[in-house]
Each structure stands twice: as structure tokens, then as C-alpha cells.
Amino acid sequence: MHHHIKYTAKNAEEAEDMWARYEAIIAYAEHTGFDLIDFANRLESLRTGVMIEQGENKGEALLITSVHRSKGLEWPFVIMPSLTQGKFPYIPRDGKSFSIEDERRLFYVAMTRAEEKL
């Protein structure tokens, strides 16, 4: 799998980012304790917001949001994709004003949304 990610990525940074997301999914899968079919069903139910298995917490869902909208919220697992130079922190190319301190604060907010794993 690692070889495939290196082959399909545009560069080494993107390959590293893709591999980190893959490892995060593996860690989440191990945490659930489900077999492959149940895990796939679980991911689908989180994606759609519809619980497939009976007896599960009906409030669970997969949420994709921005760092800005995550302020004040927390989740057991948080994945922060695209943490590569030029994407985060965002540095405008058109010469507009930019504050590295603001970007650092946003990064801190995003990291502290994770209750168990980041």
C-alpha cells in the first residue's frame, strides 16, 4: 500500500499526507474492533448519518468541517488532512496581508478538537 501511495502522489509531501490519513483510518478501525464488513458498514453509516446497526448511538456521524467552524466543538477522533507546506498555514500568493500568528492559533484550535486521537 505504501508503494502505491508513493507512486500515485504528486510529490513526497503529498505521499506523506496520504499515508498519514491511511494510518489514521487503520487506527480508527482497530479502535472499533469491527471485522472488515462491519467496519465498511460503519464508515458508510457515518458518511450518510444513518446508523445501520441497531442499538448504536443515533447521534454519531462523520462530520467534515473547517477549522473555523470547529471552534468550541470536540470529537473523539480528528483528522487534519493536507498539513503540507503551502496548504496549512495558508500563505496567499497574491501578496495580500498574512499573519502567521493567526494561522498558528487556527492550528491550535484544530488540534485541540481531538478528545482521544489526532
All heavy atoms as an XYZ file, in Angstrom:
964
protein
N       0.819     -1.186      0.000
C       0.000      0.000      0.000
C       0.868      1.257      0.000
O       0.580      2.199     -0.704
C      -0.933     -0.040      1.215
C      -1.884      1.107      1.257
S      -2.954      1.077     -0.178
C      -4.335      1.946      0.383
N       1.910      1.250      0.806
C       2.786      2.412      0.887
C       3.416      2.710     -0.469
O       3.502      3.868     -0.885
C       3.855      2.190      1.958
C       4.474      3.461      2.432
N       5.765      3.803      2.132
C       3.970      4.486      3.161
C       6.051      4.970      2.659
N       4.981      5.415      3.287
N       3.808      1.654     -1.196
C       4.396      1.823     -2.522
C       3.390      2.467     -3.478
O       3.732      3.364     -4.242
C       4.869      0.475     -3.068
C       5.363      0.541     -4.471
N       6.564      1.138     -4.797
C       4.810      0.124     -5.639
C       6.736      1.074     -6.111
N       5.680      0.473     -6.632
N       2.140      2.021     -3.421
C       1.087      2.578     -4.283
C       0.870      4.067     -3.986
O       0.726      4.863     -4.901
C      -0.221      1.804     -4.101
C      -1.365      2.379     -4.868
N      -1.462      2.259     -6.235
C      -2.434      3.106     -4.476
C      -2.550      2.881     -6.648
N      -3.159      3.401     -5.596
N       0.857      4.424     -2.714
C       0.672      5.834     -2.338
C       1.826      6.673     -2.865
O       1.611      7.746     -3.430
C       0.516      5.975     -0.804
C      -0.860      5.439     -0.381
C       0.706      7.420     -0.361
C      -1.086      5.379      1.105
N       3.060      6.187     -2.719
C       4.212      6.925     -3.243
C       4.124      7.086     -4.758
O       4.453      8.130     -5.300
C       5.515      6.209     -2.880
C       5.961      6.404     -1.471
C       7.293      5.721     -1.249
C       7.815      5.978      0.134
N       9.110      5.319      0.364
N       3.644      6.054     -5.428
C       3.551      6.064     -6.893
C       2.475      7.033     -7.383
O       2.677      7.719     -8.377
C       3.259      4.640     -7.392
C       3.120      4.544     -8.888
C       4.245      4.581     -9.708
C       1.867      4.412     -9.473
C       4.122      4.495    -11.090
C       1.730      4.327    -10.851
C       2.856      4.370    -11.656
O       2.722      4.285    -13.007
N       1.342      7.115     -6.685
C       0.223      7.940     -7.145
C       0.279      9.386     -6.672
O      -0.406     10.234     -7.230
C      -1.127      7.331     -6.713
O      -1.161      7.220     -5.291
C      -1.352      5.977     -7.348
N       1.072      9.672     -5.659
C       1.157     11.041     -5.133
C       1.930     11.944     -6.088
O       2.803     11.490     -6.826
C       1.817     11.032     -3.768
N       1.609     13.236     -6.042
C       2.286     14.214     -6.900
C       3.718     14.471     -6.454
O       4.587     14.764     -7.261
C       1.519     15.530     -6.895
C       0.167     15.440     -7.539
C      -0.567     16.755     -7.421
C      -1.990     16.588     -7.904
N      -2.814     17.766     -7.612
N       3.929     14.389     -5.123
C       5.263     14.638     -4.586
C       5.391     13.926     -3.235
O       4.447     13.315     -2.751
C       5.539     16.146     -4.451
C       4.477     16.848     -3.635
O       4.069     16.378     -2.571
N       4.018     17.992     -4.121
N       6.559     14.034     -2.630
C       6.823     13.335     -1.364
C       5.937     13.846     -0.232
O       5.474     13.059      0.597
C       8.296     13.481     -0.984
N       5.666     15.145     -0.201
C       4.810     15.702      0.854
C       3.386     15.164      0.750
O       2.770     14.827      1.758
C       4.795     17.229      0.785
C       6.075     17.858      1.246
C       6.039     19.369      1.134
O       4.946     19.946      0.976
O       7.119     19.974      1.200
N       2.863     15.100     -0.471
C       1.504     14.582     -0.650
C       1.461     13.101     -0.281
O       0.501     12.645      0.334
C       1.035     14.772     -2.094
C      -0.405     14.337     -2.285
C      -0.893     14.528     -3.701
O      -0.467     13.754     -4.583
O      -1.692     15.451     -3.901
N       2.496     12.346     -0.616
C       2.553     10.927     -0.262
C       2.549     10.757      1.252
O       1.858      9.895      1.787
C       3.796     10.279     -0.863
N       3.307     11.604      1.942
C       3.354     11.553      3.404
C       1.981     11.852      4.005
O       1.530     11.189      4.937
C       4.376     12.595      3.893
C       5.172     12.152      5.086
C       6.251     13.180      5.383
O       7.252     13.228      4.635
O       6.072     13.921      6.366
N       1.299     12.848      3.454
C      -0.035     13.220      3.910
C      -1.031     12.086      3.672
O      -1.823     11.742      4.553
C      -0.486     14.490      3.179
C      -1.804     15.029      3.696
O      -1.962     15.096      4.931
O      -2.652     15.401      2.867
N      -0.972     11.481      2.491
C      -1.878     10.369      2.167
C      -1.631      9.177      3.104
O      -2.561      8.535      3.575
C      -1.702      9.952      0.702
C      -2.211     10.989     -0.281
S      -1.721     10.661     -1.993
C      -2.634      9.179     -2.341
N      -0.361      8.892      3.361
C      -0.016      7.773      4.239
C      -0.505      8.029      5.668
O      -1.003      7.132      6.342
C       1.478      7.506      4.224
C       1.852      6.303      5.036
C       2.523      6.291      6.204
C       1.528      4.939      4.742
N       2.651      5.003      6.664
C       2.045      4.148      5.791
C       0.855      4.310      3.705
C       1.906      2.762      5.822
C       0.722      2.927      3.737
C       1.242      2.178      4.782
N      -0.391      9.263      6.122
C      -0.861      9.610      7.466
C      -2.371      9.418      7.573
O      -2.870      8.922      8.592
C      -0.478     11.049      7.799
N      -3.121      9.783      6.528
C      -4.575      9.561      6.550
C      -4.895      8.074      6.567
O      -5.791      7.629      7.268
C      -5.235     10.233      5.347
C      -5.413     11.720      5.559
C      -6.128     12.349      4.420
N      -5.097     12.778      3.474
C      -5.316     13.078      2.216
N      -6.506     12.990      1.709
N      -4.338     13.477      1.442
N      -4.150      7.306      5.805
C      -4.333      5.856      5.772
C      -4.082      5.265      7.165
O      -4.870      4.458      7.658
C      -3.387      5.258      4.731
C      -3.447      3.764      4.614
C      -4.529      3.136      4.010
C      -2.406      2.978      5.100
C      -4.587      1.761      3.895
C      -2.451      1.604      4.981
C      -3.534      0.993      4.384
O      -3.580     -0.364      4.286
N      -3.028      5.706      7.827
C      -2.727      5.222      9.173
C      -3.812      5.629     10.168
O      -4.136      4.873     11.078
C      -1.360      5.727      9.630
C      -0.215      5.038      8.934
C       1.144      5.539      9.386
O       1.287      6.768      9.640
O       2.062      4.714      9.473
N      -4.379      6.825      9.997
C      -5.466      7.279     10.878
C      -6.691      6.389     10.717
O      -7.353      6.040     11.704
C      -5.816      8.728     10.589
N      -6.996      6.001      9.499
C      -8.137      5.108      9.250
C      -7.876      3.744      9.877
O      -8.769      3.152     10.484
C      -8.429      5.000      7.740
C      -8.963      6.336      7.227
C      -9.412      3.872      7.448
C      -9.044      6.441      5.729
N      -6.652      3.242      9.750
C      -6.301      1.959     10.374
C      -6.461      2.042     11.892
O      -7.022      1.143     12.514
C      -4.856      1.544      9.996
C      -4.789      1.174      8.514
C      -4.386      0.381     10.864
C      -3.381      0.962      8.005
N      -5.976      3.133     12.490
C      -6.100      3.303     13.943
C      -7.567      3.336     14.363
O      -7.949      2.723     15.360
C      -5.391      4.581     14.388
N      -8.391      4.026     13.584
C      -9.823      4.079     13.896
C     -10.439      2.690     13.758
O     -11.233      2.269     14.600
C     -10.542      5.084     12.994
C     -12.025      5.119     13.241
C     -12.520      5.636     14.432
C     -12.918      4.618     12.308
C     -13.880      5.662     14.684
C     -14.281      4.643     12.552
C     -14.760      5.162     13.730
O     -16.102      5.175     13.971
N     -10.058      1.956     12.724
C     -10.587      0.606     12.513
C     -10.221     -0.301     13.684
O     -11.058     -1.061     14.182
C     -10.054      0.022     11.207
N      -8.988     -0.216     14.127
C      -8.557     -1.031     15.268
C      -9.310     -0.648     16.529
O      -9.650     -1.498     17.343
C      -7.051     -0.895     15.466
C      -6.252     -1.573     14.372
C      -4.762     -1.267     14.447
O      -4.345     -0.371     15.222
O      -4.011     -1.929     13.701
N      -9.590      0.638     16.693
C     -10.315      1.122     17.865
C     -11.739      0.566     17.915
O     -12.237      0.259     18.997
C     -10.343      2.653     17.860
C     -11.169      3.245     18.951
N     -10.740      3.309     20.255
C     -12.413      3.780     18.934
C     -11.687      3.865     21.000
N     -12.705      4.165     20.219
N     -12.381      0.446     16.756
C     -13.766     -0.035     16.731
C     -13.866     -1.514     17.058
O     -14.865     -1.948     17.614
C     -14.431      0.204     15.360
O     -13.777     -0.588     14.369
C     -14.436      1.672     14.988
N     -12.853     -2.296     16.674
C     -12.888     -3.743     16.909
C     -13.776     -4.501     15.929
O     -13.997     -5.696     16.089
N     -14.293     -3.830     14.896
C     -15.150     -4.474     13.906
C     -14.335     -5.307     12.926
O     -13.165     -5.010     12.675
C     -15.935     -3.432     13.096
C     -16.932     -2.634     13.885
C     -17.147     -1.307     13.601
C     -17.673     -3.208     14.912
C     -18.076     -0.561     14.311
C     -18.601     -2.477     15.622
C     -18.806     -1.149     15.325
N     -14.980     -6.326     12.332
C     -14.337     -7.018     11.220
C     -14.484     -6.135      9.975
O     -15.107     -5.071     10.026
C     -14.916     -8.420     11.003
C     -16.385     -8.417     10.596
O     -16.864     -7.413     10.036
O     -17.048     -9.439     10.829
N     -13.920     -6.554      8.846
C     -13.863     -5.721      7.654
C     -15.251     -5.282      7.164
O     -15.476     -4.097      6.893
C     -13.122     -6.444      6.524
C     -12.937     -5.653      5.233
C     -12.178     -4.360      5.486
C     -12.221     -6.499      4.197
N     -16.191     -6.219      7.069
C     -17.541     -5.889      6.583
C     -18.234     -4.926      7.538
O     -18.821     -3.920      7.107
C     -18.391     -7.174      6.403
C     -17.748     -8.098      5.353
C     -19.820     -6.826      6.027
C     -17.678     -7.517      3.965
N     -18.180     -5.214      8.837
C     -18.818     -4.333      9.806
C     -18.179     -2.948      9.808
O     -18.858     -1.935      9.959
C     -18.758     -4.934     11.215
C     -19.670     -6.138     11.364
O     -20.628     -6.255     10.568
O     -19.417     -6.945     12.275
N     -16.860     -2.897      9.630
C     -16.176     -1.615      9.584
C     -16.600     -0.813      8.352
O     -16.859      0.383      8.443
C     -14.655     -1.791      9.603
C     -13.911     -0.487      9.585
C     -13.951      0.360     10.679
C     -13.192     -0.101      8.473
C     -13.284      1.576     10.672
C     -12.524      1.110      8.454
C     -12.561      1.948      9.553
N     -16.697     -1.478      7.197
C     -17.155     -0.796      5.979
C     -18.574     -0.269      6.164
O     -18.893      0.860      5.757
C     -17.086     -1.736      4.783
N     -19.428     -1.072      6.788
C     -20.792     -0.619      7.075
C     -20.783      0.569      8.023
O     -21.568      1.501      7.884
C     -21.637     -1.755      7.659
C     -22.004     -2.789      6.629
O     -22.042     -2.512      5.438
N     -22.269     -3.996      7.088
N     -19.888      0.524      8.993
C     -19.770      1.614      9.962
C     -19.370      2.915      9.268
O     -19.947      3.972      9.513
C     -18.740      1.229     11.025
C     -18.393      2.315     11.983
C     -19.497      2.534     12.943
N     -19.044      3.435     13.990
C     -19.826      4.011     14.820
N     -21.114      3.762     14.779
N     -19.369      4.821     15.720
N     -18.380      2.842      8.395
C     -17.956      4.036      7.666
C     -19.095      4.590      6.809
O     -19.307      5.800      6.751
C     -16.747      3.737      6.781
C     -15.422      3.519      7.488
C     -14.327      3.230      6.473
C     -15.046      4.702      8.356
N     -19.820      3.704      6.159
C     -20.942      4.147      5.331
C     -22.014      4.806      6.185
O     -22.582      5.831      5.811
C     -21.526      2.970      4.546
C     -22.705      3.341      3.665
C     -22.365      4.363      2.574
O     -21.181      4.597      2.285
O     -23.310      4.939      2.019
N     -22.296      4.228      7.349
C     -23.316      4.824      8.213
C     -22.868      6.180      8.743
O     -23.665      7.102      8.859
C     -23.674      3.882      9.358
O     -22.607      3.744     10.266
N     -21.578      6.329      9.031
C     -21.067      7.625      9.474
C     -21.129      8.651      8.342
O     -21.473      9.807      8.556
C     -19.627      7.497      9.974
C     -19.445      6.760     11.299
C     -17.970      6.533     11.559
C     -20.083      7.515     12.435
N     -20.825      8.197      7.134
C     -20.856      9.097      5.982
C     -22.260      9.614      5.711
O     -22.459     10.788      5.436
C     -20.319      8.390      4.735
C     -20.163      9.306      3.529
C     -19.778      8.536      2.283
N     -20.838      7.686      1.809
C     -21.912      8.107      1.104
N     -22.044      9.376      0.833
N     -22.829      7.259      0.691
N     -23.240      8.736      5.805
C     -24.609      9.127      5.490
C     -25.366      9.665      6.695
O     -26.417     10.266      6.540
C     -25.404      7.932      4.933
O     -25.473      6.913      5.927
C     -24.770      7.403      3.661
N     -24.832      9.422      7.906
C     -25.530      9.854      9.111
C     -26.651      8.917      9.506
O     -27.437      9.208     10.390
N     -26.739      7.762      8.851
C     -27.778      6.774      9.153
C     -27.111      5.565      9.787
O     -26.239      4.954      9.189
C     -28.519      6.345      7.863
C     -29.531      5.259      8.170
C     -29.165      7.527      7.203
N     -27.520      5.213     11.009
C     -26.932      4.072     11.691
C     -27.514      2.780     11.128
O     -28.733      2.606     11.089
C     -27.194      4.141     13.198
C     -26.463      5.277     13.872
S     -24.677      5.139     13.732
C     -24.271      6.599     12.830
N     -26.644      1.905     10.678
C     -27.063      0.647     10.084
C     -27.372     -0.386     11.156
O     -28.344     -1.125     11.077
C     -25.969      0.125      9.118
C     -25.851      1.097      7.932
C     -26.276     -1.277      8.651
C     -24.696      0.815      7.015
N     -26.531     -0.429     12.177
C     -26.714     -1.430     13.218
C     -27.639     -0.913     14.309
O     -27.557      0.239     14.698
C     -25.363     -1.807     13.825
C     -24.433     -2.441     12.810
C     -23.104     -2.792     13.416
O     -23.070     -3.152     14.603
O     -22.109     -2.697     12.711
N     -28.495     -1.747     14.820
C     -29.410     -1.334     15.872
C     -28.649     -1.164     17.182
O     -27.652     -1.822     17.421
C     -30.510     -2.374     16.053
C     -31.428     -2.456     14.860
C     -32.535     -3.465     15.085
O     -32.571     -4.129     16.106
N     -33.431     -3.547     14.120
N     -29.166     -0.302     18.023
C     -28.579     -0.123     19.346
C     -27.414      0.841     19.374
O     -26.832      1.066     20.421
N     -27.032      1.413     18.248
C     -25.931      2.366     18.254
C     -26.443      3.751     18.634
O     -27.612      4.060     18.497
C     -25.295      2.445     16.860
C     -24.485      1.209     16.532
C     -23.597      1.438     15.333
O     -22.901      2.464     15.309
O     -23.612      0.614     14.438
N     -25.535      4.580     19.079
C     -25.864      5.961     19.406
C     -26.333      6.661     18.131
O     -25.583      6.811     17.191
C     -24.622      6.652     19.972
C     -24.875      8.078     20.350
O     -25.912      8.653     20.040
N     -23.912      8.662     21.026
N     -27.554      7.108     18.106
C     -28.134      7.721     16.903
C     -27.529      9.084     16.605
O     -27.733      9.626     15.545
C     -29.654      7.849     17.051
C     -30.361      6.547     17.294
C     -30.236      5.619     16.118
C     -31.034      4.354     16.366
N     -30.645      3.262     15.563
N     -26.784      9.651     17.541
C     -26.189     10.962     17.322
C     -24.835     10.924     16.648
O     -24.246     11.953     16.392
N     -24.296      9.763     16.350
C     -22.971      9.659     15.758
C     -23.037      9.908     14.259
O     -23.965      9.490     13.593
C     -22.373      8.282     15.996
C     -22.006      8.024     17.428
C     -21.334      6.691     17.609
O     -20.861      6.117     16.616
O     -21.287      6.215     18.740
N     -22.038     10.575     13.748
C     -21.936     10.804     12.312
C     -20.523     11.281     11.996
O     -19.789     11.700     12.885
C     -22.949     11.839     11.857
N     -20.170     11.204     10.745
C     -18.898     11.722     10.272
C     -19.132     13.163      9.869
O     -20.024     13.456      9.076
C     -18.414     10.897      9.072
C     -17.134     11.347      8.399
C     -15.972     11.210      9.367
C     -16.884     10.527      7.161
N     -18.370     14.070     10.412
C     -18.533     15.484     10.111
C     -17.264     15.998      9.466
O     -16.173     15.836     10.004
C     -18.816     16.274     11.392
C     -18.915     17.785     11.230
C     -20.128     18.149     10.372
C     -18.999     18.446     12.585
N     -17.427     16.601      8.312
C     -16.311     17.257      7.644
C     -16.576     18.751      7.763
O     -17.598     19.249      7.304
C     -16.204     16.823      6.168
C     -15.973     15.315      6.098
C     -15.090     17.593      5.471
C     -16.028     14.747      4.705
N     -15.644     19.434      8.419
C     -15.851     20.862      8.669
C     -14.530     21.608      8.539
O     -13.468     21.004      8.420
C     -16.467     21.082     10.073
O     -16.841     22.439     10.211
C     -15.514     20.685     11.179
N     -14.619     22.919      8.591
C     -13.416     23.740      8.526
C     -12.878     23.955      9.939
O     -13.582     23.764     10.927
C     -13.739     25.096      7.895
O     -14.546     25.858      8.762
N     -11.647     24.385     10.009
C     -11.044     24.723     11.292
C     -11.849     25.838     11.948
O     -12.118     25.806     13.147
C      -9.571     25.158     11.106
C      -8.987     25.662     12.404
C      -8.741     24.025     10.549
N     -12.287     26.802     11.154
C     -13.034     27.939     11.685
C     -14.334     27.498     12.345
O     -14.706     27.991     13.401
C     -13.339     28.948     10.571
C     -12.122     29.531      9.961
N     -11.472     28.939      8.896
C     -11.409     30.641     10.260
C     -10.426     29.668      8.567
N     -10.363     30.703      9.376
N     -15.040     26.565     11.734
C     -16.331     26.114     12.269
C     -16.194     25.112     13.411
O     -17.165     24.808     14.082
C     -17.175     25.498     11.157
C     -17.636     26.528     10.166
C     -18.572     25.922      9.178
N     -19.025     26.950      8.261
C     -19.953     26.770      7.372
N     -20.532     25.601      7.251
N     -20.313     27.764      6.575
N     -15.003     24.605     13.629
C     -14.815     23.593     14.674
C     -14.613     24.201     16.060
O     -14.673     23.481     17.059
C     -13.624     22.697     14.333
O     -12.413     23.412     14.447
N     -14.399     25.492     16.124
C     -14.117     26.153     17.406
C     -15.243     25.882     18.407
O     -16.414     26.051     18.115
C     -13.952     27.656     17.206
C     -13.404     28.359     18.420
C     -13.078     29.799     18.116
C     -12.506     30.465     19.347
N     -12.172     31.860     19.085
N     -14.856     25.420     19.603
C     -15.820     25.139     20.660
C     -16.394     23.733     20.623
O     -17.124     23.339     21.518
N     -16.062     22.957     19.584
C     -16.572     21.589     19.458
C     -15.445     20.598     19.721
O     -14.273     20.929     19.608
C     -17.141     21.372     18.049
C     -18.239     22.348     17.629
C     -18.577     22.135     16.159
C     -19.468     22.179     18.497
N     -15.807     19.361     20.054
C     -14.812     18.305     20.271
C     -15.334     16.990     19.733
O     -16.542     16.757     19.719
C     -14.495     18.150     21.759
C     -13.724     19.299     22.342
C     -13.354     19.049     23.796
O     -14.160     18.447     24.524
O     -12.265     19.465     24.193
N     -14.407     16.115     19.319
C     -14.737     14.783     18.831
C     -13.679     13.805     19.329
O     -12.541     14.197     19.581
C     -14.759     14.763     17.302
C     -15.767     15.688     16.727
C     -17.102     15.452     16.546
C     -15.550     17.017     16.259
N     -17.706     16.544     15.996
C     -16.779     17.531     15.812
C     -14.425     17.852     16.184
C     -16.928     18.799     15.291
C     -14.575     19.127     15.664
C     -15.814     19.583     15.226
N     -14.026     12.519     19.447
C     -13.031     11.532     19.880
C     -11.833     11.457     18.931
O     -10.700     11.395     19.357
C     -13.801     10.218     19.889
C     -15.234     10.603     19.989
C     -15.357     11.933     19.315
N     -12.105     11.488     17.623
C     -11.038     11.396     16.620
C     -11.133     12.574     15.670
O     -12.213     12.905     15.193
C     -11.160     10.100     15.800
C     -10.917      8.878     16.610
C     -11.965      8.226     17.226
C      -9.634      8.374     16.769
C     -11.751      7.091     17.990
C      -9.410      7.249     17.532
C     -10.467      6.614     18.145
N      -9.998     13.194     15.400
C      -9.939     14.306     14.466
C      -8.837     14.012     13.460
O      -7.726     13.642     13.834
C      -9.647     15.642     15.195
C      -9.393     16.765     14.206
C     -10.793     15.996     16.132
N      -9.170     14.171     12.186
C      -8.177     14.024     11.123
C      -8.011     15.383     10.476
O      -8.982     16.019     10.078
C      -8.634     12.984     10.077
C      -8.780     11.620     10.735
C      -7.641     12.928      8.914
C      -9.401     10.570      9.838
N      -6.771     15.830     10.374
C      -6.461     17.116      9.752
C      -5.678     16.840      8.465
O      -4.459     16.754      8.492
C      -5.651     17.988     10.713
C      -6.400     18.372     11.968
S      -5.375     19.255     13.173
C      -4.819     20.669     12.244
N      -6.375     16.698      7.344
C      -5.675     16.403      6.091
C      -4.966     17.627      5.522
O      -5.227     18.764      5.927
C      -6.804     15.949      5.170
C      -8.000     16.660      5.679
C      -7.806     16.765      7.174
N      -4.093     17.378      4.613
C      -3.395     18.433      3.857
C      -2.560     19.364      4.719
O      -2.498     20.566      4.474
C      -4.390     19.250      3.029
O      -5.065     18.416      2.129
N      -1.896     18.813      5.715
C      -0.988     19.639      6.518
C       0.379     19.654      5.842
O       1.353     19.119      6.347
C      -0.884     19.095      7.944
C      -2.135     19.239      8.790
C      -1.907     18.650     10.176
C      -2.580     20.680      8.892
N       0.415     20.273      4.688
C       1.656     20.377      3.935
C       1.960     21.844      3.680
O       1.068     22.695      3.692
C       1.561     19.629      2.588
O       0.439     20.137      1.866
C       1.394     18.141      2.795
N       3.218     22.117      3.436
C       3.649     23.488      3.212
C       2.867     24.101      2.046
O       2.721     23.492      1.000
C       5.140     23.516      2.926
C       5.709     24.901      2.881
C       7.220     24.883      2.784
O       7.842     23.836      2.789
N       7.806     26.046      2.689
N       2.351     25.289      2.269
C       1.593     25.976      1.236
C       0.089     25.767      1.357
O      -0.689     26.514      0.798
N      -0.312     24.721      2.089
C      -1.740     24.486      2.310
C      -2.136     24.889      3.721
O      -3.191     25.444      3.941
C      -2.088     23.022      2.054
C      -1.981     22.638      0.601
C      -2.477     21.234      0.369
C      -2.417     20.882     -1.093
N      -2.995     19.577     -1.365
N      -1.299     24.548      4.681
C      -1.536     24.933      6.074
C      -0.183     25.124      6.729
O       0.551     24.147      6.852
C      -2.328     23.859      6.815
C      -3.079     24.397      8.003
C      -4.448     24.531      7.962
C      -2.419     24.774      9.154
C      -5.153     25.020      9.051
C      -3.105     25.269     10.243
C      -4.483     25.388     10.187
N       0.198     26.290      7.098
C      -0.605     27.501      7.083
C      -0.798     28.001      5.652
O       0.065     27.843      4.801
C       0.213     28.499      7.894
C       1.620     28.057      7.736
C       1.555     26.558      7.619
N      -1.944     28.637      5.449
C      -2.249     29.200      4.142
C      -1.482     30.501      3.975
O      -1.587     31.410      4.786
C      -3.749     29.459      4.002
C      -4.090     30.187      2.725
C      -3.965     29.535      1.503
C      -4.488     31.504      2.751
C      -4.256     30.200      0.323
C      -4.781     32.179      1.579
C      -4.663     31.525      0.367
O      -4.938     32.178     -0.798
N      -0.695     30.558      2.937
C       0.075     31.760      2.635
C      -0.397     32.255      1.267
O      -0.172     31.594      0.260
C       1.592     31.472      2.621
C       2.026     30.920      3.983
C       2.374     32.723      2.252
C       3.442     30.387      4.020
N      -1.078     33.396      1.235
C      -1.585     33.892     -0.043
C      -0.463     34.192     -1.029
O       0.578     34.730     -0.648
C      -2.340     35.169      0.323
C      -2.183     35.375      1.769
C      -1.364     34.277      2.338
N      -0.671     33.831     -2.273
C       0.351     34.062     -3.305
C       0.235     35.452     -3.920
O       1.158     35.917     -4.553
C       0.218     33.012     -4.406
C       0.523     31.627     -3.944
C       0.427     30.665     -5.077
N       0.572     29.308     -4.585
C       0.774     28.278     -5.349
N       0.829     28.418     -6.646
N       0.902     27.083     -4.834
N      -0.908     36.088     -3.747
C      -1.136     37.367     -4.415
C      -0.634     38.567     -3.622
O      -0.960     39.714     -3.943
C      -2.617     37.538     -4.740
C      -3.508     37.425     -3.513
O      -2.977     37.347     -2.393
O      -4.741     37.408     -3.684
N       0.133     38.332     -2.583
C       0.718     39.416     -1.815
C      -0.202     40.046     -0.780
O       0.157     41.047     -0.175
N      -1.370     39.475     -0.564
C      -2.269     40.006      0.459
C      -1.646     39.828      1.832
O      -0.787     38.986      2.024
C      -3.626     39.298      0.406
C      -4.433     39.639     -0.816
C      -5.789     38.983     -0.747
C      -6.611     39.310     -1.976
N      -7.905     38.662     -1.968
N      -2.104     40.644      2.781
C      -1.538     40.550      4.121
C      -1.801     39.166      4.719
O      -2.803     38.528      4.429
C      -2.115     41.641      5.019
O      -3.491     41.422      5.213
N      -0.892     38.749      5.557
C      -0.902     37.400      6.100
C      -0.308     37.436      7.495
O       0.690     38.107      7.732
C      -0.088     36.510      5.153
C       0.441     35.260      5.773
C      -0.387     34.176      6.003
C       1.773     35.148      6.128
C       0.098     33.020      6.567
C       2.269     33.993      6.688
C       1.422     32.928      6.904
N      -0.935     36.716      8.434
C      -0.438     36.673      9.805
C      -0.149     35.231     10.201
O      -1.068     34.426     10.325
C      -1.468     37.276     10.760
O      -1.097     37.003     12.088
N       1.110     34.916     10.381
C       1.476     33.556     10.796
C       0.904     33.263     12.175
O       0.541     32.129     12.482
C       3.005     33.329     10.750
C       3.345     31.842     10.892
C       3.709     34.132     11.820
C       2.955     30.978      9.742
N       0.766     34.289     13.021
C       0.198     34.092     14.361
C      -1.270     33.659     14.270
O      -1.706     32.795     15.028
C       0.350     35.350     15.210
C       1.779     35.661     15.580
C       2.467     34.507     16.304
O       1.852     33.899     17.201
O       3.625     34.217     15.968
N      -2.023     34.245     13.352
C      -3.421     33.831     13.156
C      -3.491     32.379     12.693
O      -4.334     31.606     13.146
C      -4.130     34.730     12.139
C      -4.416     36.118     12.685
O      -4.382     36.291     13.929
O      -4.679     37.023     11.868
N      -2.596     32.004     11.798
C      -2.567     30.628     11.303
C      -2.178     29.659     12.425
O      -2.721     28.562     12.519
C      -1.611     30.499     10.123
C      -2.076     31.239      8.880
C      -3.375     30.683      8.318
O      -3.459     29.475      8.063
O      -4.314     31.481      8.120
N      -1.269     30.054     13.288
C      -0.877     29.215     14.429
C      -2.051     29.023     15.392
O      -2.264     27.936     15.913
C       0.308     29.820     15.169
C       1.597     29.664     14.440
C       2.746     30.248     15.224
N       3.980     30.069     14.487
C       4.996     30.889     14.539
N       4.955     31.948     15.321
N       6.080     30.665     13.832
N      -2.798     30.088     15.631
C      -3.974     29.972     16.504
C      -5.010     29.026     15.902
O      -5.597     28.211     16.604
C      -4.573     31.351     16.776
C      -3.802     32.149     17.820
C      -4.558     33.401     18.241
N      -4.497     34.452     17.245
C      -3.488     35.301     17.101
N      -2.446     35.224     17.896
N      -3.520     36.239     16.184
N      -5.235     29.128     14.598
C      -6.171     28.216     13.926
C      -5.711     26.770     14.050
O      -6.503     25.857     14.288
C      -6.307     28.572     12.443
C      -7.212     29.723     12.105
C      -7.108     30.053     10.619
C      -8.648     29.401     12.466
N      -4.417     26.552     13.884
C      -3.862     25.207     14.008
C      -4.082     24.668     15.422
O      -4.477     23.520     15.607
C      -2.374     25.234     13.657
C      -1.726     23.891     13.636
C      -2.078     22.956     12.675
C      -0.765     23.551     14.563
C      -1.477     21.705     12.636
C      -0.157     22.310     14.536
C      -0.516     21.384     13.567
N      -3.867     25.507     16.416
C      -4.085     25.113     17.806
C      -5.548     24.746     18.039
O      -5.858     23.731     18.666
C      -3.655     26.242     18.751
C      -3.929     25.933     20.193
C      -3.068     25.109     20.917
C      -5.058     26.432     20.834
C      -3.317     24.806     22.245
C      -5.318     26.130     22.165
C      -4.446     25.315     22.862
O      -4.708     25.019     24.172
N      -6.457     25.565     17.526
C      -7.889     25.268     17.652
C      -8.196     23.901     17.048
O      -8.865     23.066     17.659
C      -8.757     26.362     16.975
C     -10.189     25.902     16.790
C      -8.719     27.645     17.790
N      -7.699     23.658     15.844
C      -7.971     22.383     15.166
C      -7.420     21.197     15.963
O      -8.102     20.195     16.151
C      -7.365     22.402     13.763
N      -6.199     21.309     16.457
C      -5.578     20.212     17.201
C      -6.316     19.912     18.492
O      -6.450     18.752     18.881
C      -4.127     20.532     17.545
C      -3.201     20.480     16.387
S      -1.444     20.605     16.865
C      -1.444     21.638     18.289
N      -6.794     20.929     19.157
C      -7.427     20.724     20.458
C      -8.882     20.290     20.357
O      -9.553     20.151     21.385
C      -7.318     21.994     21.328
O      -7.896     23.107     20.631
C      -5.854     22.287     21.656
N      -9.368     20.027     19.162
C     -10.724     19.486     18.991
C     -10.739     17.981     19.252
O     -11.781     17.387     19.472
C     -11.270     19.734     17.571
C     -11.350     21.191     17.113
C     -12.065     22.121     18.067
N     -11.127     22.657     19.024
C     -11.440     23.087     20.248
N     -12.660     23.100     20.668
N     -10.523     23.537     21.065
N      -9.597     17.342     19.251
C      -9.491     15.891     19.433
C      -9.512     15.547     20.930
O      -8.700     16.046     21.694
C      -8.218     15.369     18.800
N     -10.459     14.684     21.324
C     -10.531     14.236     22.702
C      -9.604     13.054     22.963
O      -9.060     12.920     24.057
C     -11.969     13.817     23.045
C     -12.953     14.960     22.998
C     -14.381     14.488     23.171
O     -14.741     13.416     22.654
O     -15.138     15.220     23.825
N      -9.460     12.174     21.981
C      -8.642     10.965     22.160
C      -7.462     10.904     21.203
O      -6.336     10.711     21.625
C      -9.500      9.712     21.960
C     -10.581      9.528     22.989
C     -11.471      8.344     22.690
O     -10.980      7.358     22.084
O     -12.646      8.393     23.030
N      -7.734     11.038     19.913
C      -6.665     10.886     18.910
C      -6.740     11.965     17.862
O      -7.811     12.356     17.432
C      -6.777      9.521     18.210
C      -6.454      8.368     19.115
C      -5.699      7.341     18.344
C      -5.308      6.229     19.293
N      -4.111      5.614     18.907
N      -5.565     12.428     17.471
C      -5.445     13.423     16.403
C      -4.673     12.788     15.281
O      -3.635     12.213     15.468
C      -4.711     14.654     16.942
C      -4.356     15.733     15.940
C      -5.622     16.357     15.354
C      -3.492     16.798     16.583
